[in-house]
Amino acid sequence: MYRASGLRIMQQVRGRITSEIHGVYAVAPALKTFTLQQQQTQQGRWTATSTVTGKQVTPPQVTPPPRHDWNRAVSEAERIVGYPTSFLSLRWLLSDEIANVALHLRKLVGSAHPLMKTAKHLLYNGKNTMQAWGLIVLLVSKAAGHAPSVPDVEQDKSAGVLHSQRALAEVTEMIRISHLVHNSVVNLQSGTQAGQDVATFDDMSFGNKIGLLTGDYLLGHSSAELANLRNQEVVELISSAVRDFSESEFIGERDEQNNPLPYKPGTFQRPSLSVGVDFNEHDVMSPMPIAQVLGNPEQEWECRNILNAGSLLGKSCQGSLKLAGQSEELQRHAYRFGKHLALAWQACLDAEPFQCPTLPLDATFSLVSAPVLFHLEHDPGMYADLEAGKQSVDNIDYDKIHKAILAGPALNKTKELQRKHTAAALAVLQHFPATDARQALENIILAMQDL
């Protein structure tokens, strides 16, 4: 009885709603027709005015395609590979070394030392997170699978990856973060502006000690973990990525704090590489031909960021498949995927400061980011504003450069650059079997596009 009466009530309500909707759009035959008065292209909406009542009627708004949520994509990916992959796991947070670092970092709270900014990005759970690198390595490992010859004792059957691959994922994150922590060290020589600032000298000096010790500890521990894999080819591969980190620090001019500066437009006039910027496909451990790409904004940007990021992620993905006994061809696909994903990620981060019409107070951006390099190609005269940063990039009027870039085509070119490497990464993924791990990688890429 109650169910029948409930159904009758629902039918009455549904009938009333339907009649109301029909009353809005059809009103009555006497109302004649609607005349289109105004069309609003914004958000796909338009309005109509009745010739009888004169009242505006707005049809239902077209629902835009759903945006991919970054945090959800990462959470689902972590579930697929078993559990969070970062070295910031419970066993690390409870170790004496990490506890001591955290204790000393508290003393730097309120100071202007760059190490605090690095620590913030390390713990920040968003698109800037550095902890997703190990996750990418494990997803590639699970997507590719392993050779039948791999013993059962080496397999983590619940997660679908090898124990050695999980160790390599942690090594990848430790090397990446040790590099970023080392880059937070401030030059305190007496001839520099920072070295002459007596008020903050003690804080900067203490921060440098913590940064050096922390970076050295992570790099040393990652070397020990890498050696425990007992695979000479993987050790050489990851060691070459560490070499690439160092090589990236010697491209172009630098200010006194080692912040990179772009080349003066017209300094190099070389033909662009027809095959693109990359290592030798059959020998990724050989150095990259840097001199051949200088002077071309896109290729110079790719060169800097392959050495600074793409090399480690690509070679780690390649190394994980080498541990699994996969073919050389699939290993090269894994390297290409990691490289293109890192470049697409960097292009996304480079474009982030230019998403707002005004630059937030005290905010800065890299002077070798894609928008800056593309704008220098469009307007070489802006280099005069960058010359003030040869002593320190803090002397540059970032707000002026920000407005100039927004007024030019550089931001659109940066977004095209991101789409180019995103499409390349998705294309490489098609060489992997269709699994939940491959789908998780695709979701992360799509979520990165929507950031």
C-alpha positions as CSV (number, residue, x, y, z in Angstrom):
1,M,0.0,0.0,0.0
2,Y,2.7,2.4,1.0
3,R,4.7,1.5,-2.1
4,A,1.7,2.1,-4.4
5,S,0.9,5.5,-2.8
6,G,4.6,6.5,-3.1
7,L,4.6,5.7,-6.8
8,R,1.4,7.7,-7.3
9,I,3.0,10.7,-5.5
10,M,6.2,10.4,-7.6
11,Q,4.1,10.2,-10.8
12,Q,2.2,13.3,-9.8
13,V,5.4,15.3,-9.1
14,R,7.0,14.1,-12.3
15,G,3.8,15.1,-14.3
16,R,3.8,18.6,-12.6
17,I,7.5,19.1,-13.4
18,T,7.0,18.0,-17.0
19,S,4.1,20.3,-17.5
20,E,6.1,23.2,-16.0
21,I,8.9,22.6,-18.4
22,H,6.5,22.3,-21.4
23,G,4.8,25.5,-20.1
24,V,8.1,27.3,-20.3
25,Y,9.1,26.3,-23.8
26,A,5.6,25.9,-25.4
27,V,3.5,28.2,-23.1
28,A,0.4,27.8,-25.3
29,P,-0.5,27.9,-29.0
30,A,-1.6,31.5,-28.5
31,L,1.9,32.6,-27.6
32,K,2.9,32.2,-31.3
33,T,6.7,31.7,-31.5
34,F,9.8,32.9,-29.7
35,T,12.0,35.4,-31.3
36,L,15.7,35.2,-30.6
37,Q,16.8,38.4,-28.8
38,Q,20.3,37.7,-27.6
39,Q,22.8,35.0,-27.9
40,Q,25.5,34.6,-25.3
41,T,28.4,32.6,-26.4
42,Q,30.0,32.5,-22.9
43,Q,29.5,29.0,-21.4
44,G,27.4,27.9,-24.3
45,R,24.2,29.8,-23.1
46,W,21.5,31.8,-25.0
47,T,18.3,33.6,-24.0
48,A,15.0,33.9,-25.8
49,T,12.2,36.5,-25.3
50,S,8.5,35.7,-25.7
51,T,6.6,37.9,-28.1
52,V,3.6,37.9,-25.7
53,T,4.9,38.0,-22.2
54,G,8.2,39.7,-22.9
55,K,9.9,37.5,-20.3
56,Q,13.3,36.0,-20.9
57,V,13.6,32.3,-20.9
58,T,16.9,30.4,-20.6
59,P,17.0,26.9,-21.9
60,P,19.0,24.3,-19.9
61,Q,22.7,25.0,-19.9
62,V,24.9,22.6,-21.9
63,T,27.0,20.6,-19.4
64,P,30.7,21.0,-20.2
65,P,32.9,17.9,-20.4
66,P,34.0,16.7,-17.0
67,R,37.4,17.8,-15.8
68,H,39.8,15.1,-14.6
69,D,40.7,15.4,-11.0
70,W,44.5,15.2,-10.3
71,N,44.3,14.0,-6.7
72,R,41.7,11.3,-7.7
73,A,43.9,10.1,-10.6
74,V,46.9,9.8,-8.3
75,S,44.9,8.1,-5.6
76,E,43.5,5.5,-8.0
77,A,47.0,4.9,-9.4
78,E,48.4,4.3,-6.0
79,R,45.7,1.8,-5.3
80,I,46.6,-0.1,-8.5
81,V,50.3,-0.5,-7.5
82,G,49.5,-1.5,-3.9
83,Y,50.2,1.5,-1.7
84,P,51.8,5.0,-1.8
85,T,55.2,4.7,-3.5
86,S,57.0,7.7,-2.0
87,F,60.1,7.3,0.1
88,L,58.1,9.4,2.6
89,S,56.5,6.3,3.9
90,L,56.2,5.3,7.5
91,R,59.5,3.5,7.7
92,W,61.3,6.7,6.4
93,L,59.4,9.1,8.6
94,L,60.3,7.1,11.7
95,S,64.0,6.9,10.9
96,D,66.3,8.9,13.0
97,E,68.0,10.7,10.1
98,I,64.7,12.1,8.6
99,A,63.5,13.0,12.1
100,N,66.6,15.0,12.7
101,V,66.3,16.8,9.4
102,A,62.7,17.7,10.2
103,L,63.7,19.0,13.6
104,H,66.4,21.2,12.1
105,L,64.1,22.5,9.4
106,R,61.8,23.9,12.0
107,K,64.5,26.4,12.9
108,L,64.4,27.8,9.4
109,V,60.6,28.6,9.6
110,G,60.2,32.3,8.9
111,S,63.5,32.6,7.1
112,A,63.9,33.3,3.4
113,H,66.1,30.3,2.7
114,P,65.1,28.5,-0.6
115,L,65.2,25.2,1.2
116,M,61.9,26.0,2.9
117,K,60.3,26.4,-0.5
118,T,61.7,23.1,-1.6
119,A,60.3,21.4,1.5
120,K,56.9,22.9,0.9
121,H,56.8,21.6,-2.7
122,L,57.9,18.2,-1.4
123,L,55.0,17.9,1.0
124,Y,52.4,19.7,-1.1
125,N,49.8,17.3,-2.3
126,G,49.1,18.7,-5.8
127,K,50.4,18.9,-9.3
128,N,53.8,20.2,-8.0
129,T,54.3,17.1,-5.9
130,M,57.7,15.5,-6.4
131,Q,56.4,12.2,-5.0
132,A,54.6,11.1,-8.2
133,W,57.8,10.1,-10.0
134,G,58.1,6.8,-8.3
135,L,54.4,6.2,-8.9
136,I,55.0,6.7,-12.7
137,V,57.8,4.2,-12.6
138,L,55.7,1.6,-10.9
139,L,52.7,2.1,-13.2
140,V,55.0,1.7,-16.3
141,S,56.4,-1.5,-14.6
142,K,53.0,-2.9,-14.1
143,A,51.7,-1.9,-17.5
144,A,54.5,-3.7,-19.2
145,G,54.6,-6.8,-17.0
146,H,57.6,-9.0,-16.6
147,A,59.2,-11.9,-18.4
148,P,58.1,-15.5,-17.4
149,S,61.6,-16.3,-16.3
150,V,61.5,-13.9,-13.3
151,P,61.4,-16.1,-10.1
152,D,58.3,-15.9,-7.9
153,V,60.4,-14.8,-4.9
154,E,61.2,-11.5,-6.7
155,Q,57.5,-10.7,-7.4
156,D,55.1,-8.6,-5.4
157,K,52.0,-10.5,-6.6
158,S,49.5,-8.3,-4.8
159,A,50.8,-5.2,-6.6
160,G,51.8,-6.8,-9.8
161,V,55.4,-5.4,-9.8
162,L,58.8,-6.7,-8.7
163,H,60.4,-5.8,-5.4
164,S,63.4,-4.5,-7.4
165,Q,61.2,-2.2,-9.4
166,R,59.7,-0.8,-6.2
167,A,63.2,-0.2,-4.9
168,L,64.1,1.6,-8.2
169,A,61.0,3.8,-7.8
170,E,62.3,4.9,-4.4
171,V,65.8,5.5,-5.7
172,T,64.3,7.7,-8.5
173,E,62.5,9.9,-6.0
174,M,65.6,10.1,-3.7
175,I,67.9,11.2,-6.5
176,R,65.3,13.7,-7.8
177,I,64.8,15.3,-4.4
178,S,68.5,15.3,-3.5
179,H,69.1,17.3,-6.7
180,L,66.4,19.8,-5.8
181,V,67.7,20.1,-2.2
182,H,71.2,20.7,-3.4
183,N,69.9,23.4,-5.7
184,S,68.5,25.2,-2.7
185,V,72.0,26.0,-1.4
186,V,72.7,29.8,-1.3
187,N,76.0,31.3,-2.5
188,L,77.3,33.2,0.6
189,Q,80.7,34.3,-0.7
190,S,81.7,37.8,0.5
191,G,81.4,39.3,-2.9
192,T,77.8,38.3,-3.3
193,Q,74.7,40.3,-2.1
194,A,73.6,37.4,0.1
195,G,77.1,37.1,1.7
196,Q,77.0,40.8,2.7
197,D,73.6,40.7,4.3
198,V,74.7,40.4,8.0
199,A,71.1,40.2,9.3
200,T,70.2,37.0,7.5
201,F,73.7,35.4,7.2
202,D,73.3,33.0,10.1
203,D,70.0,31.7,8.8
204,M,71.3,31.3,5.3
205,S,74.5,29.6,6.6
206,F,72.5,27.1,8.8
207,G,70.1,26.4,5.9
208,N,73.0,25.6,3.6
209,K,74.4,23.1,6.1
210,I,71.0,21.3,6.4
211,G,70.6,21.4,2.6
212,L,74.0,19.9,1.9
213,L,73.7,17.2,4.5
214,T,70.2,16.3,3.5
215,G,71.0,16.2,-0.2
216,D,74.2,14.2,0.4
217,Y,72.3,11.7,2.7
218,L,69.6,11.1,0.1
219,L,72.1,10.8,-2.8
220,G,74.3,8.5,-0.8
221,H,71.5,6.3,0.4
222,S,70.1,6.1,-3.2
223,S,73.5,4.9,-4.4
224,A,73.5,2.1,-1.8
225,E,70.0,1.1,-2.7
226,L,70.9,1.2,-6.4
227,A,73.9,-1.1,-5.9
228,N,71.7,-3.5,-4.0
229,L,69.7,-4.1,-7.2
230,R,72.9,-6.0,-8.4
231,N,72.2,-5.0,-12.1
232,Q,75.2,-3.4,-13.7
233,E,73.2,-2.0,-16.7
234,V,70.6,-0.4,-14.5
235,V,73.4,1.1,-12.3
236,E,75.1,2.6,-15.3
237,L,71.7,3.9,-16.7
238,I,70.7,5.7,-13.5
239,S,74.3,7.0,-13.0
240,S,74.1,8.6,-16.4
241,A,70.9,10.4,-15.3
242,V,72.9,11.9,-12.3
243,R,75.5,13.0,-14.8
244,D,72.8,14.7,-16.8
245,F,71.7,16.6,-13.7
246,S,75.2,18.1,-13.4
247,E,75.4,18.8,-17.1
248,S,72.2,20.8,-17.0
249,E,73.8,23.2,-14.5
250,F,76.3,24.4,-17.1
251,I,74.0,25.5,-20.0
252,G,74.1,29.2,-20.6
253,E,74.7,32.1,-18.3
254,R,74.0,32.2,-14.5
255,D,73.5,34.8,-11.9
256,E,75.6,34.8,-8.7
257,Q,73.2,32.3,-7.1
258,N,73.4,29.9,-10.1
259,N,69.9,30.7,-11.3
260,P,69.8,30.2,-15.1
261,L,69.6,33.0,-17.6
262,P,68.5,32.8,-21.2
263,Y,70.9,33.4,-24.1
264,K,70.9,36.8,-25.8
265,P,68.8,36.5,-29.0
266,G,71.0,36.1,-32.0
267,T,74.0,34.8,-30.1
268,F,73.7,31.4,-31.9
269,Q,72.6,31.0,-35.4
270,R,72.5,27.2,-36.0
271,P,70.0,25.2,-38.1
272,S,67.5,23.3,-36.0
273,L,67.8,19.5,-35.5
274,S,65.5,17.7,-37.9
275,V,65.2,14.7,-35.6
276,G,64.5,16.6,-32.4
277,V,66.4,16.8,-29.1
278,D,67.4,13.5,-27.5
279,F,70.1,11.1,-26.6
280,N,71.3,8.5,-29.0
281,E,68.4,6.0,-29.1
282,H,70.7,3.0,-29.0
283,D,73.0,4.5,-26.4
284,V,71.2,6.8,-24.0
285,M,74.2,6.9,-21.7
286,S,76.2,9.0,-24.2
287,P,76.1,12.8,-23.7
288,M,73.5,14.9,-25.4
289,P,74.7,17.2,-28.3
290,I,74.0,20.5,-26.4
291,A,75.8,22.8,-28.8
292,Q,73.5,21.9,-31.7
293,V,70.3,23.2,-30.1
294,L,71.4,26.6,-28.7
295,G,69.6,29.5,-30.3
296,N,66.3,27.6,-31.0
297,P,63.8,28.3,-28.2
298,E,61.9,25.1,-28.3
299,Q,64.9,22.8,-28.7
300,E,66.9,24.7,-26.1
301,W,64.0,24.3,-23.6
302,E,63.7,20.6,-24.4
303,C,67.5,20.2,-23.9
304,R,67.5,21.9,-20.6
305,N,64.6,20.0,-19.2
306,I,65.5,16.6,-20.6
307,L,68.8,16.9,-18.8
308,N,67.2,18.3,-15.7
309,A,64.2,16.0,-15.4
310,G,63.3,13.9,-18.4
311,S,66.5,12.0,-18.4
312,L,65.9,10.6,-14.9
313,L,62.3,9.7,-15.3
314,G,62.8,8.2,-18.8
315,K,65.9,6.2,-17.8
316,S,64.1,5.0,-14.6
317,C,61.2,3.7,-16.6
318,Q,63.6,2.0,-19.0
319,G,65.6,0.5,-16.1
320,S,62.4,-0.9,-14.5
321,L,61.7,-2.8,-17.7
322,K,65.3,-4.0,-17.9
323,L,64.9,-5.4,-14.4
324,A,61.7,-7.2,-15.6
325,G,63.6,-8.8,-18.5
326,Q,61.5,-7.0,-21.2
327,S,62.7,-6.5,-24.8
328,E,65.0,-3.7,-25.9
329,E,62.2,-2.2,-28.0
330,L,59.8,-2.0,-25.1
331,Q,62.5,-0.5,-22.9
332,R,63.0,2.3,-25.5
333,H,59.2,2.9,-25.5
334,A,59.4,3.2,-21.7
335,Y,62.2,5.8,-22.0
336,R,60.3,7.8,-24.5
337,F,57.2,7.8,-22.4
338,G,59.0,9.0,-19.3
339,K,60.8,11.7,-21.3
340,H,57.7,13.1,-22.9
341,L,55.7,12.9,-19.7
342,A,58.4,14.9,-17.8
343,L,58.5,17.5,-20.6
344,A,54.7,17.9,-20.7
345,W,54.7,18.2,-16.9
346,Q,57.4,20.9,-17.0
347,A,55.5,22.8,-19.7
348,C,52.4,22.7,-17.5
349,L,54.4,24.1,-14.5
350,D,56.0,26.8,-16.7
351,A,52.6,28.1,-17.9
352,E,51.1,28.2,-14.3
353,P,52.4,31.6,-13.3
354,F,50.8,33.1,-16.4
355,Q,47.3,31.8,-15.8
356,C,46.4,34.9,-13.8
357,P,46.3,38.4,-15.4
358,T,48.5,39.8,-12.6
359,L,51.5,38.2,-10.9
360,P,51.0,37.5,-7.2
361,L,53.0,39.6,-4.7
362,D,56.7,38.4,-4.4
363,A,56.1,35.7,-6.9
364,T,58.7,34.8,-9.5
365,F,59.2,32.4,-12.4
366,S,62.1,30.8,-14.1
367,L,63.8,33.0,-16.7
368,V,64.4,29.9,-18.9
369,S,60.8,28.7,-18.8
370,A,59.1,28.1,-22.1
371,P,57.0,31.4,-22.1
372,V,60.1,33.5,-21.5
373,L,62.1,31.8,-24.2
374,F,59.2,32.0,-26.7
375,H,58.6,35.7,-26.0
376,L,62.3,36.5,-26.5
377,E,62.0,35.0,-29.9
378,H,58.9,37.1,-30.5
379,D,60.4,40.3,-28.9
380,P,64.2,40.2,-28.6
381,G,64.1,43.7,-27.1
382,M,62.9,42.2,-23.8
383,Y,66.4,40.9,-23.2
384,A,67.4,44.4,-22.0
385,D,65.1,43.9,-19.0
386,L,66.7,40.5,-18.2
387,E,70.3,41.9,-18.2
388,A,69.6,43.4,-14.8
389,G,69.5,39.8,-13.5
390,K,73.1,39.0,-14.3
391,Q,74.1,39.8,-10.7
392,S,70.9,38.5,-9.1
393,V,67.5,37.5,-10.7
394,D,65.9,39.4,-7.8
395,N,66.8,42.7,-9.5
396,I,64.5,41.9,-12.4
397,D,61.0,43.5,-12.8
398,Y,59.0,40.2,-13.0
399,D,55.7,42.0,-13.1
400,K,56.7,43.9,-16.3
401,I,57.9,40.7,-18.0
402,H,54.7,38.9,-16.9
403,K,52.5,41.5,-18.6
404,A,54.7,41.5,-21.7
405,I,54.4,37.7,-22.0
406,L,50.6,37.8,-21.6
407,A,50.3,40.3,-24.4
408,G,52.3,38.1,-26.8
409,P,52.0,34.7,-28.3
410,A,54.4,32.9,-25.9
411,L,51.7,31.4,-23.6
412,N,49.8,29.9,-26.5
413,K,53.1,28.4,-27.8
414,T,53.8,26.9,-24.4
415,K,50.3,25.3,-24.3
416,E,51.0,23.9,-27.8
417,L,54.3,22.6,-26.5
418,Q,52.5,20.8,-23.6
419,R,49.9,19.3,-26.0
420,K,52.7,18.1,-28.3
421,H,54.5,16.1,-25.5
422,T,51.2,15.0,-24.0
423,A,50.1,13.5,-27.4
424,A,53.6,11.9,-27.8
425,A,53.3,10.3,-24.3
426,L,49.8,9.0,-25.1
427,A,51.0,7.6,-28.4
428,V,53.9,5.7,-26.8
429,L,51.4,4.2,-24.3
430,Q,49.7,2.4,-27.1
431,H,52.7,0.1,-27.4
432,F,51.8,-1.3,-23.9
433,P,49.1,-3.8,-23.2
434,A,45.7,-2.5,-22.3
435,T,45.6,-2.8,-18.5
436,D,44.4,-0.9,-15.5
437,A,47.9,0.5,-15.0
438,R,48.0,1.9,-18.6
439,Q,44.6,3.5,-18.0
440,A,45.9,5.0,-14.8
441,L,48.8,6.6,-16.7
442,E,46.4,8.0,-19.3
443,N,44.2,9.4,-16.5
444,I,47.2,11.1,-14.9
445,I,48.1,12.7,-18.3
446,L,44.6,13.9,-18.9
447,A,44.3,15.3,-15.3
448,M,47.6,17.2,-15.9
449,Q,46.1,18.8,-19.0
450,D,43.2,20.1,-17.0
451,L,45.4,21.7,-14.3
